[in-house]
Structure formats: structure tokens, C-alpha cells
Amino acid sequence: MSDLIRYSSDATYEQDVLKSTLPVIVDFWAPWCGPCKMIAPIFEELAKEYDGKVNFVKMNTDDNMDTPTSLGIRGIPTLIIYANGAEVARMVGFAPKQVLKSKLDAAINGVKVE
């Protein structure tokens, strides 16, 4: 896994995500999840492409249940994009790279995307 991706926990989520000065994309995943494994290499590619523009964070939902529960996450993978500590986009299930890029670009430009 790339050193451009941070692993967050229930204890560090606020600092890692909500207090970030850059937009953040969080991948809520679990090791047993097939679609999570499919999206992992795309997440890694995007972390390299958006280095310095967006922070990339992963949270294992098996090891950290409080944060996903409080966010109403019921399916994985769920990817949430934050800008200035506020959620601006949420995707559940596998998403192609181009879809993720368009949502990240919107977040960088301060546009809320659904």
C-alpha cells in the first residue's frame, strides 16, 4: 500500500479527515469485501495522481465500527469525499476511476457533487 494513503481509526478520524486542510476521500472497506479489493488499486492510482491536492484515507470497518455506524454506512465499499470537514459526495459500491476523478475534481473546486 502506498505511503500516500493513511489508515484512520475511530480515535483518529476527526484529525485525519474532519480537520484536514485539503479535501479528503475516505474508503470504508473490509478485508473480506470483493468490491473493496477491486477499488483498492484505483484508490492507489488516484492517491498518486492527486498527491498534494487530496488526502486519501482508508478505514477498516471490521476494526473500527463506531465511525461508520455514526455516518450511517450500511454497505461497503463506501467512499466519502470531504471538503472543509463537510461531506460533499458519497458513493456506495464499486465506482469506475473516471467517476471518482470527476467527484474529486469537483471537491477540489469547492463544488458539492451528488
MMTF fields as JSON, N, C-alpha, C and O atoms, coordinates in Angstrom:
{
  "mmtfVersion": "1.0.0",
  "mmtfProducer": "UNKNOWN",
  "numBonds": 455,
  "numAtoms": 456,
  "numGroups": 114,
  "numChains": 1,
  "numModels": 1,
  "chainsPerModel": [1],
  "groupsPerChain": [114],
  "chainIdList": ["A"],
  "bondAtomList": [4, 2, 8, 6, 12, 10, 16, 14, 20, 18, 24, 22, 28, 26, 32, 30, 36, 34, 40, 38, 44, 42, 48, 46, 52, 50, 56, 54, 60, 58, 64, 62, 68, 66, 72, 70, 76, 74, 80, 78, 84, 82, 88, 86, 92, 90, 96, 94, 100, 98, 104, 102, 108, 106, 112, 110, 116, 114, 120, 118, 124, 122, 128, 126, 132, 130, 136, 134, 140, 138, 144, 142, 148, 146, 152, 150, 156, 154, 160, 158, 164, 162, 168, 166, 172, 170, 176, 174, 180, 178, 184, 182, 188, 186, 192, 190, 196, 194, 200, 198, 204, 202, 208, 206, 212, 210, 216, 214, 220, 218, 224, 222, 228, 226, 232, 230, 236, 234, 240, 238, 244, 242, 248, 246, 252, 250, 256, 254, 260, 258, 264, 262, 268, 266, 272, 270, 276, 274, 280, 278, 284, 282, 288, 286, 292, 290, 296, 294, 300, 298, 304, 302, 308, 306, 312, 310, 316, 314, 320, 318, 324, 322, 328, 326, 332, 330, 336, 334, 340, 338, 344, 342, 348, 346, 352, 350, 356, 354, 360, 358, 364, 362, 368, 366, 372, 370, 376, 374, 380, 378, 384, 382, 388, 386, 392, 390, 396, 394, 400, 398, 404, 402, 408, 406, 412, 410, 416, 414, 420, 418, 424, 422, 428, 426, 432, 430, 436, 434, 440, 438, 444, 442, 448, 446, 452, 450],
  "bondOrderList": [1, 1, 1, 1, 1, 1, 1, 1, 1, 1, 1, 1, 1, 1, 1, 1, 1, 1, 1, 1, 1, 1, 1, 1, 1, 1, 1, 1, 1, 1, 1, 1, 1, 1, 1, 1, 1, 1, 1, 1, 1, 1, 1, 1, 1, 1, 1, 1, 1, 1, 1, 1, 1, 1, 1, 1, 1, 1, 1, 1, 1, 1, 1, 1, 1, 1, 1, 1, 1, 1, 1, 1, 1, 1, 1, 1, 1, 1, 1, 1, 1, 1, 1, 1, 1, 1, 1, 1, 1, 1, 1, 1, 1, 1, 1, 1, 1, 1, 1, 1, 1, 1, 1, 1, 1, 1, 1, 1, 1, 1, 1, 1, 1],
  "groupList": [{"groupName": "MET", "atomNameList": ["N", "CA", "C", "O"], "elementList": ["N", "C", "C", "O"], "formalChargeList": [0, 0, 0, 0], "bondAtomList": [1, 0, 2, 1, 3, 2], "bondOrderList": [1, 1, 2], "singleLetterCode": "M", "chemCompType": "L-PEPTIDE LINKING"}, {"groupName": "SER", "atomNameList": ["N", "CA", "C", "O"], "elementList": ["N", "C", "C", "O"], "formalChargeList": [0, 0, 0, 0], "bondAtomList": [1, 0, 2, 1, 3, 2], "bondOrderList": [1, 1, 2], "singleLetterCode": "S", "chemCompType": "L-PEPTIDE LINKING"}, {"groupName": "ASP", "atomNameList": ["N", "CA", "C", "O"], "elementList": ["N", "C", "C", "O"], "formalChargeList": [0, 0, 0, 0], "bondAtomList": [1, 0, 2, 1, 3, 2], "bondOrderList": [1, 1, 2], "singleLetterCode": "D", "chemCompType": "L-PEPTIDE LINKING"}, {"groupName": "LEU", "atomNameList": ["N", "CA", "C", "O"], "elementList": ["N", "C", "C", "O"], "formalChargeList": [0, 0, 0, 0], "bondAtomList": [1, 0, 2, 1, 3, 2], "bondOrderList": [1, 1, 2], "singleLetterCode": "L", "chemCompType": "L-PEPTIDE LINKING"}, {"groupName": "ILE", "atomNameList": ["N", "CA", "C", "O"], "elementList": ["N", "C", "C", "O"], "formalChargeList": [0, 0, 0, 0], "bondAtomList": [1, 0, 2, 1, 3, 2], "bondOrderList": [1, 1, 2], "singleLetterCode": "I", "chemCompType": "L-PEPTIDE LINKING"}, {"groupName": "ARG", "atomNameList": ["N", "CA", "C", "O"], "elementList": ["N", "C", "C", "O"], "formalChargeList": [0, 0, 0, 0], "bondAtomList": [1, 0, 2, 1, 3, 2], "bondOrderList": [1, 1, 2], "singleLetterCode": "R", "chemCompType": "L-PEPTIDE LINKING"}, {"groupName": "TYR", "atomNameList": ["N", "CA", "C", "O"], "elementList": ["N", "C", "C", "O"], "formalChargeList": [0, 0, 0, 0], "bondAtomList": [1, 0, 2, 1, 3, 2], "bondOrderList": [1, 1, 2], "singleLetterCode": "Y", "chemCompType": "L-PEPTIDE LINKING"}, {"groupName": "ALA", "atomNameList": ["N", "CA", "C", "O"], "elementList": ["N", "C", "C", "O"], "formalChargeList": [0, 0, 0, 0], "bondAtomList": [1, 0, 2, 1, 3, 2], "bondOrderList": [1, 1, 2], "singleLetterCode": "A", "chemCompType": "L-PEPTIDE LINKING"}, {"groupName": "THR", "atomNameList": ["N", "CA", "C", "O"], "elementList": ["N", "C", "C", "O"], "formalChargeList": [0, 0, 0, 0], "bondAtomList": [1, 0, 2, 1, 3, 2], "bondOrderList": [1, 1, 2], "singleLetterCode": "T", "chemCompType": "L-PEPTIDE LINKING"}, {"groupName": "GLU", "atomNameList": ["N", "CA", "C", "O"], "elementList": ["N", "C", "C", "O"], "formalChargeList": [0, 0, 0, 0], "bondAtomList": [1, 0, 2, 1, 3, 2], "bondOrderList": [1, 1, 2], "singleLetterCode": "E", "chemCompType": "L-PEPTIDE LINKING"}, {"groupName": "GLN", "atomNameList": ["N", "CA", "C", "O"], "elementList": ["N", "C", "C", "O"], "formalChargeList": [0, 0, 0, 0], "bondAtomList": [1, 0, 2, 1, 3, 2], "bondOrderList": [1, 1, 2], "singleLetterCode": "Q", "chemCompType": "L-PEPTIDE LINKING"}, {"groupName": "VAL", "atomNameList": ["N", "CA", "C", "O"], "elementList": ["N", "C", "C", "O"], "formalChargeList": [0, 0, 0, 0], "bondAtomList": [1, 0, 2, 1, 3, 2], "bondOrderList": [1, 1, 2], "singleLetterCode": "V", "chemCompType": "L-PEPTIDE LINKING"}, {"groupName": "LYS", "atomNameList": ["N", "CA", "C", "O"], "elementList": ["N", "C", "C", "O"], "formalChargeList": [0, 0, 0, 0], "bondAtomList": [1, 0, 2, 1, 3, 2], "bondOrderList": [1, 1, 2], "singleLetterCode": "K", "chemCompType": "L-PEPTIDE LINKING"}, {"groupName": "PRO", "atomNameList": ["N", "CA", "C", "O"], "elementList": ["N", "C", "C", "O"], "formalChargeList": [0, 0, 0, 0], "bondAtomList": [1, 0, 2, 1, 3, 2], "bondOrderList": [1, 1, 2], "singleLetterCode": "P", "chemCompType": "L-PEPTIDE LINKING"}, {"groupName": "PHE", "atomNameList": ["N", "CA", "C", "O"], "elementList": ["N", "C", "C", "O"], "formalChargeList": [0, 0, 0, 0], "bondAtomList": [1, 0, 2, 1, 3, 2], "bondOrderList": [1, 1, 2], "singleLetterCode": "F", "chemCompType": "L-PEPTIDE LINKING"}, {"groupName": "TRP", "atomNameList": ["N", "CA", "C", "O"], "elementList": ["N", "C", "C", "O"], "formalChargeList": [0, 0, 0, 0], "bondAtomList": [1, 0, 2, 1, 3, 2], "bondOrderList": [1, 1, 2], "singleLetterCode": "W", "chemCompType": "L-PEPTIDE LINKING"}, {"groupName": "CYS", "atomNameList": ["N", "CA", "C", "O"], "elementList": ["N", "C", "C", "O"], "formalChargeList": [0, 0, 0, 0], "bondAtomList": [1, 0, 2, 1, 3, 2], "bondOrderList": [1, 1, 2], "singleLetterCode": "C", "chemCompType": "L-PEPTIDE LINKING"}, {"groupName": "GLY", "atomNameList": ["N", "CA", "C", "O"], "elementList": ["N", "C", "C", "O"], "formalChargeList": [0, 0, 0, 0], "bondAtomList": [1, 0, 2, 1, 3, 2], "bondOrderList": [1, 1, 2], "singleLetterCode": "G", "chemCompType": "PEPTIDE LINKING"}, {"groupName": "ASN", "atomNameList": ["N", "CA", "C", "O"], "elementList": ["N", "C", "C", "O"], "formalChargeList": [0, 0, 0, 0], "bondAtomList": [1, 0, 2, 1, 3, 2], "bondOrderList": [1, 1, 2], "singleLetterCode": "N", "chemCompType": "L-PEPTIDE LINKING"}],
  "groupTypeList": [0, 1, 2, 3, 4, 5, 6, 1, 1, 2, 7, 8, 6, 9, 10, 2, 11, 3, 12, 1, 8, 3, 13, 11, 4, 11, 2, 14, 15, 7, 13, 15, 16, 17, 13, 16, 12, 0, 4, 7, 13, 4, 14, 9, 9, 3, 7, 12, 9, 6, 2, 17, 12, 11, 18, 14, 11, 12, 0, 18, 8, 2, 2, 18, 0, 2, 8, 13, 8, 1, 3, 17, 4, 5, 17, 4, 13, 8, 3, 4, 4, 6, 7, 18, 17, 7, 9, 11, 7, 5, 0, 11, 17, 14, 7, 13, 12, 10, 11, 3, 12, 1, 12, 3, 2, 7, 7, 4, 18, 17, 11, 12, 11, 9],
  "groupIdList": [1, 2, 3, 4, 5, 6, 7, 8, 9, 10, 11, 12, 13, 14, 15, 16, 17, 18, 19, 20, 21, 22, 23, 24, 25, 26, 27, 28, 29, 30, 31, 32, 33, 34, 35, 36, 37, 38, 39, 40, 41, 42, 43, 44, 45, 46, 47, 48, 49, 50, 51, 52, 53, 54, 55, 56, 57, 58, 59, 60, 61, 62, 63, 64, 65, 66, 67, 68, 69, 70, 71, 72, 73, 74, 75, 76, 77, 78, 79, 80, 81, 82, 83, 84, 85, 86, 87, 88, 89, 90, 91, 92, 93, 94, 95, 96, 97, 98, 99, 100, 101, 102, 103, 104, 105, 106, 107, 108, 109, 110, 111, 112, 113, 114],
  "secStructList": [7, 7, 6, 6, 3, 3, 3, 7, 7, 6, 6, 6, 2, 0, 0, 0, 0, 0, 6, 7, 1, 1, 7, 3, 3, 3, 3, 3, 3, 7, 6, 6, 7, 2, 2, 2, 2, 2, 2, 2, 2, 2, 2, 2, 2, 2, 2, 2, 2, 6, 6, 6, 6, 7, 3, 3, 3, 3, 3, 3, 6, 6, 6, 7, 7, 2, 2, 2, 2, 2, 6, 6, 7, 7, 1, 1, 1, 3, 3, 3, 3, 3, 3, 6, 6, 3, 3, 3, 3, 3, 3, 3, 1, 7, 7, 7, 2, 2, 2, 2, 2, 2, 2, 2, 2, 2, 2, 2, 6, 6, 7, 7, 7, 7],
  "xCoordList": [0.853, 0.0, 0.886, 1.941, 0.46, 1.211, 1.338, 0.456, 2.458, 2.612, 1.803, 1.806, 1.113, 0.233, -1.153, -1.978, -1.409, -2.708, -2.541, -1.692, -3.364, -3.32, -4.424, -5.53, -4.107, -5.12, -5.629, -4.852, -6.927, -7.548, -8.283, -8.589, -8.555, -9.298, -10.39, -10.451, -11.242, -12.263, -11.597, -12.13, -10.439, -9.756, -9.127, -9.002, -8.73, -8.007, -8.824, -8.332, -10.055, -10.861, -11.045, -10.893, -11.361, -11.583, -10.335, -10.429, -9.177, -7.927, -7.564, -7.185, -7.678, -7.277, -8.18, -7.718, -9.462, -10.438, -11.074, -10.947, -11.742, -12.548, -11.726, -12.198, -10.515, -9.668, -8.644, -7.78, -8.733, -7.784, -7.965, -9.088, -6.857, -6.916, -7.14, -7.538, -6.885, -7.141, -8.434, -8.873, -9.053, -10.162, -9.662, -8.481, -10.569, -10.219, -11.214, -12.417, -10.704, -11.579, -11.287, -10.135, -12.362, -12.232, -12.866, -14.004, -12.115, -12.579, -12.884, -11.977, -14.172, -14.59, -14.65, -15.403, -13.881, -13.678, -13.519, -13.459, -13.452, -13.139, -12.332, -12.503, -11.453, -10.576, -11.307, -10.773, -12.489, -13.244, -14.115, -14.744, -14.164, -15.084, -14.485, -13.469, -15.124, -14.654, -14.596, -13.55, -15.701, -15.647, -14.614, -14.058, -14.365, -13.336, -11.966, -11.16, -11.713, -10.433, -10.323, -9.23, -11.457, -11.452, -11.134, -10.47, -11.606, -11.422, -10.06, -9.602, -9.41, -8.135, -7.062, -6.422, -6.828, -5.791, -6.154, -5.268, -7.438, -7.881, -7.614, -7.132, -7.929, -7.703, -6.213, -5.849, -5.367, -3.913, -3.457, -2.646, -3.965, -3.622, -4.021, -3.26, -5.23, -5.719, -4.9, -4.676, -4.455, -3.622, -2.345, -1.881, -1.777, -0.571, -0.909, -0.177, -2.018, -2.403, -2.775, -2.532, -3.365, -3.856, -2.966, -3.392, -1.742, -0.802, -0.643, -0.348, -0.841, -0.731, -2.012, -2.099, -3.021, -4.307, -5.428, -6.343, -5.359, -6.399, -5.71, -4.746, -6.2, -5.703, -6.537, -7.761, -5.871, -6.522, -6.43, -5.348, -7.602, -7.701, -8.515, -9.504, -8.092, -8.849, -9.215, -8.43, -10.423, -10.839, -11.423, -12.4, -10.809, -11.274, -12.504, -12.409, -13.645, -14.899, -15.01, -15.82, -14.214, -14.202, -13.498, -13.894, -12.452, -11.662, -12.181, -11.878, -12.952, -13.454, -14.937, -15.301, -15.782, -17.225, -17.959, -19.025, -17.409, -18.127, -18.315, -19.426, -17.248, -17.336, -18.274, -19.166, -18.103, -19.032, -20.492, -21.39, -20.726, -22.089, -22.645, -23.789, -21.827, -22.303, -22.564, -23.352, -21.905, -22.102, -23.203, -23.49, -23.811, -24.9, -24.439, -25.195, -23.206, -22.678, -23.223, -23.038, -23.9, -24.509, -23.934, -24.114, -23.25, -22.649, -21.242, -20.921, -20.4, -19.031, -18.688, -19.258, -17.796, -17.093, -18.013, -18.874, -17.797, -18.406, -17.263, -16.357, -17.307, -16.305, -17.0, -18.013, -16.435, -16.979, -15.9, -14.756, -16.285, -15.373, -15.78, -16.952, -14.783, -14.988, -14.214, -13.124, -14.783, -14.09, -14.398, -15.56, -13.36, -13.519, -14.307, -15.102, -14.092, -14.73, -16.17, -16.8, -16.703, -18.097, -18.155, -17.367, -19.079, -19.266, -19.808, -20.785, -19.153, -19.613, -20.037, -20.707, -19.655, -20.069, -19.943, -19.089, -20.828, -20.808, -21.152, -22.116, -20.341, -20.569, -20.543, -19.642, -21.533, -21.587, -21.407, -22.068, -20.506, -20.218, -19.061, -18.504, -18.714, -17.609, -17.949, -19.074, -16.967, -17.136, -15.926, -14.8, -16.134, -15.012, -14.124, -14.565, -12.881, -11.906, -12.401, -12.247, -12.992, -13.414, -14.497, -14.527, -15.375, -16.413, -15.768, -16.133, -14.815, -14.121, -13.356, -13.366, -12.694, -11.942, -12.855, -12.494, -14.022, -14.916, -15.398, -15.545, -15.639, -16.081, -14.937, -15.154, -13.725, -12.569, -12.292, -12.003, -12.38, -12.16, -13.175, -12.831, -14.423, -15.454, -15.136, -15.298, -14.681, -14.353, -13.19, -13.199, -12.201, -11.059, -11.521, -10.987, -12.511, -13.023, -14.159, -14.764, -14.446, -15.446, -16.889, -17.771, -17.136, -18.49, -19.042, -18.369, -20.263, -20.893, -21.434, -22.138, -21.102, -21.473, -22.322, -22.049, -23.334, -24.14, -24.106, -24.715],
  "yCoordList": [-1.192, 0.0, 1.239, 1.264, 2.22, 3.45, 4.227, 4.187, 4.934, 5.809, 7.095, 7.962, 7.211, 8.361, 8.138, 9.052, 6.924, 6.592, 6.392, 5.622, 7.097, 6.997, 6.055, 6.054, 5.264, 4.422, 5.136, 5.501, 5.334, 6.045, 5.061, 3.937, 5.503, 4.701, 5.574, 6.779, 4.946, 5.718, 6.84, 7.946, 6.552, 7.524, 8.676, 9.784, 8.422, 9.453, 10.076, 10.97, 9.621, 10.065, 11.583, 12.198, 12.176, 13.622, 14.364, 15.26, 13.996, 14.655, 14.34, 15.237, 13.071, 12.647, 13.216, 13.522, 13.355, 13.686, 15.054, 15.938, 15.229, 16.424, 17.695, 18.782, 17.577, 18.759, 18.965, 19.834, 18.183, 18.308, 19.638, 20.104, 20.236, 21.48, 21.2, 22.092, 19.968, 19.557, 18.753, 18.218, 18.659, 17.711, 16.3, 15.993, 15.46, 14.098, 13.125, 13.388, 11.999, 10.901, 9.741, 9.356, 9.192, 8.086, 6.842, 6.868, 5.768, 4.465, 3.606, 3.172, 3.368, 2.458, 1.063, 0.843, 0.122, -1.17, -2.253, -1.972, -3.493, -4.639, -5.636, -5.711, -6.402, -7.313, -8.4, -8.894, -8.78, -9.864, -9.384, -10.203, -8.096, -7.486, -7.496, -6.85, -8.236, -8.321, -6.986, -6.64, -6.208, -4.898, -3.95, -3.088, -4.117, -3.296, -3.6, -2.697, -4.88, -5.29, -4.756, -4.423, -4.674, -4.17, -2.672, -2.204, -1.94, -0.484, -0.073, 1.042, -0.948, -0.602, -0.122, 0.892, -0.809, -0.297, 1.048, 1.852, 1.297, 2.593, 3.677, 4.761, 3.378, 4.315, 4.67, 5.831, 3.66, 3.858, 4.739, 5.644, 4.487, 5.298, 6.749, 7.667, 6.946, 8.307, 9.018, 10.225, 8.284, 8.894, 9.466, 10.527, 8.772, 9.276, 10.482, 11.471, 10.402, 11.489, 12.77, 13.869, 12.629, 13.79, 14.127, 14.838, 13.62, 13.894, 15.403, 16.124, 15.868, 17.291, 18.077, 19.238, 17.449, 18.114, 17.522, 18.234, 16.204, 15.484, 14.479, 13.827, 14.355, 13.324, 12.057, 12.119, 10.923, 9.626, 8.846, 8.652, 8.398, 7.733, 6.457, 6.433, 5.399, 4.144, 3.827, 4.062, 3.289, 2.843, 1.443, 1.212, 0.517, -0.864, -0.905, -0.635, -1.241, -1.22, -2.385, -2.336, -3.431, -4.533, -4.122, -4.535, -3.306, -2.88, -1.6, -1.316, -0.832, 0.467, 0.55, 0.837, 0.302, 0.253, 1.536, 1.812, 2.32, 3.5, 4.558, 5.051, 4.909, 5.959, 5.574, 6.353, 4.385, 4.018, 3.98, 4.38, 3.504, 3.461, 4.875, 5.143, 5.775, 7.157, 7.871, 8.815, 7.424, 8.026, 7.336, 7.738, 6.314, 5.62, 4.721, 4.45, 4.26, 3.379, 1.976, 1.379, 1.454, 0.135, -0.848, -2.058, -0.338, -1.18, -0.724, 0.458, -1.664, -1.315, -1.901, -2.922, -1.299, -0.08, 1.144, 1.264, 2.03, 3.354, 4.345, 4.298, 5.236, 6.292, 7.624, 7.945, 8.385, 9.704, 10.75, 10.602, 11.797, 12.915, 14.068, 14.437, 14.629, 15.77, 16.967, 16.822, 18.14, 19.4, 20.317, 20.52, 20.863, 21.728, 21.043, 21.684, 19.748, 18.999, 18.603, 17.991, 18.937, 18.612, 17.594, 17.662, 16.665, 15.682, 16.373, 17.118, 16.115, 16.699, 15.643, 15.961, 14.394, 13.315, 11.983, 11.802, 11.041, 9.688, 8.706, 8.888, 7.658, 6.603, 5.263, 4.995, 4.429, 3.101, 2.077, 2.148, 1.125, 0.117, 0.537, 1.624, -0.33, -0.062, 1.113, 1.235, 1.969, 3.098, 3.134, 2.947, 3.372, 3.473, 4.673, 5.641, 4.591, 5.644, 7.012, 7.999, 7.084, 8.375, 9.026, 10.248, 8.223, 8.756, 9.351, 10.441, 8.63, 9.135, 10.413, 11.359, 10.447, 11.643, 12.859, 13.948, 12.691, 13.842, 14.368, 15.576, 13.467, 13.91, 14.558, 15.524, 14.033, 14.655, 16.036, 16.977, 16.158, 17.455, 18.488, 19.644, 18.056, 18.971, 19.403, 20.573, 18.453, 18.776, 19.769, 20.691, 19.571, 20.49, 21.891, 22.882, 21.97, 23.262, 23.81, 24.828, 23.116, 23.622, 23.431, 24.167, 22.46, 22.203, 20.949, 19.919, 21.03, 19.86, 18.989, 19.473, 17.709, 16.791, 15.674, 15.184, 15.28, 14.108, 13.064, 12.006],
  "zCoordList": [0.0, 0.0, 0.0, 0.634, -0.689, -0.864, 0.443, 1.3, 0.57, 1.729, 1.549, 2.422, 0.416, 0.184, 0.783, 0.805, 1.267, 1.855, 3.348, 3.796, 4.109, 5.565, 6.032, 5.492, 7.034, 7.664, 8.897, 9.779, 8.959, 10.067, 10.965, 10.566, 12.174, 13.14, 13.754, 13.513, 14.546, 15.256, 16.058, 16.143, 16.643, 17.502, 16.715, 17.236, 15.461, 14.707, 13.572, 12.882, 13.369, 12.237, 12.199, 11.143, 13.311, 13.336, 12.857, 12.018, 13.381, 12.997, 11.542, 10.789, 11.15, 9.803, 8.713, 7.614, 9.022, 7.979, 8.195, 7.348, 9.301, 9.503, 9.674, 9.341, 10.181, 10.393, 9.283, 9.393, 8.229, 7.126, 6.398, 6.205, 5.999, 5.229, 3.745, 2.995, 3.323, 1.938, 1.877, 2.895, 0.699, 0.564, 0.903, 0.737, 1.376, 1.789, 1.166, 1.138, 0.665, 0.264, 1.208, 1.411, 1.78, 2.728, 2.121, 1.655, 2.138, 1.666, 2.891, 3.601, 3.126, 4.188, 3.578, 2.628, 4.097, 3.477, 4.542, 5.738, 4.074, 4.934, 4.099, 2.882, 4.755, 4.019, 3.236, 2.243, 3.646, 3.013, 1.852, 1.182, 1.606, 0.634, -0.774, -1.028, -1.689, -3.071, -3.788, -4.337, -3.804, -4.467, -3.836, -4.517, -2.532, -1.868, -2.467, -2.687, -2.729, -3.332, -4.757, -5.214, -5.461, -6.836, -6.887, -7.811, -5.904, -5.931, -5.362, -5.616, -4.605, -3.958, -4.931, -4.652, -6.079, -6.983, -7.613, -7.901, -7.828, -8.362, -7.319, -7.649, -6.066, -4.968, -4.901, -4.712, -5.058, -5.04, -6.209, -6.016, -7.409, -8.581, -8.374, -8.681, -7.846, -7.628, -6.55, -6.64, -5.539, -4.491, -5.097, -4.68, -6.075, -6.753, -7.628, -7.634, -8.365, -9.266, -8.528, -9.026, -7.341, -6.595, -5.397, -4.487, -5.397, -4.307, -4.129, -5.082, -2.898, -2.605, -2.812, -2.412, -3.438, -3.682, -2.847, -2.433, -2.595, -1.857, -0.939, -1.34, 0.286, 1.191, 1.008, 0.901, 0.973, 0.794, 2.094, 2.648, 2.575, 3.87, 3.701, 2.968, 4.386, 4.404, 5.85, 6.768, 6.037, 7.363, 7.256, 6.544, 7.974, 8.035, 8.943, 10.141, 8.368, 9.134, 10.104, 11.029, 9.914, 10.885, 12.169, 13.259, 12.041, 13.195, 13.83, 14.989, 13.092, 13.557, 13.217, 12.077, 14.192, 13.92, 14.287, 13.738, 15.2, 15.689, 14.603, 14.409, 13.899, 12.884, 11.744, 11.409, 11.13, 10.051, 10.52, 9.78, 11.734, 12.268, 12.415, 12.046, 12.958, 13.159, 11.838, 11.787, 10.769, 9.45, 8.646, 7.519, 9.211, 8.537, 7.406, 6.474, 7.485, 6.438, 6.649, 7.709, 5.626, 5.717, 4.696, 4.831, 3.685, 2.659, 2.362, 2.487, 1.969, 1.613, 0.251, -0.134, -0.47, -0.08, -0.139, -1.01, 0.808, 0.754, 0.714, 1.547, -0.25, -0.342, -0.088, -0.709, 0.836, 1.163, 0.909, 1.337, 0.213, -0.033, 0.872, 0.95, 1.556, 2.449, 1.925, 1.37, 2.106, 1.856, 3.031, 3.384, 3.629, 4.808, 5.912, 6.599, 6.085, 7.167, 6.912, 7.774, 5.747, 5.432, 4.293, 3.35, 4.389, 3.331, 2.089, 2.157, 0.934, -0.322, -1.333, -2.315, -1.104, -2.014, -1.294, -0.427, -1.68, -1.114, -2.216, -2.96, -2.304, -3.283, -2.556, -1.761, -2.836, -2.236, -3.348, -4.384, -3.124, -4.131, -5.014, -4.861, -5.93, -6.838, -7.746, -8.23, -7.968, -8.899, -9.818, -9.356, -11.115, -12.044, -11.719, -11.098, -12.144, -11.869, -12.335, -11.615, -13.521, -14.061, -13.193, -13.055, -12.618, -11.728, -10.476, -10.036, -9.914, -8.729, -9.054, -8.266, -10.209, -10.605, -10.732, -10.288, -11.327, -11.504, -10.155, -9.971, -9.225, -7.893, -7.115, -6.384, -7.269, -6.615, -7.196, -6.457, -8.511, -9.146, -8.654, -8.411, -8.512, -8.009, -6.579, -6.232, -5.745, -4.352, -4.281, -3.466, -5.135, -5.17, -5.544, -5.046, -6.419, -6.873, -6.025, -6.361, -4.907, -3.97, -4.398, -3.954, -5.246, -5.733, -5.062, -5.021, -4.537, -3.959, -5.087, -5.972, -5.049, -6.114, -5.532, -4.436, -6.255, -5.831, -6.889, -6.732]
}
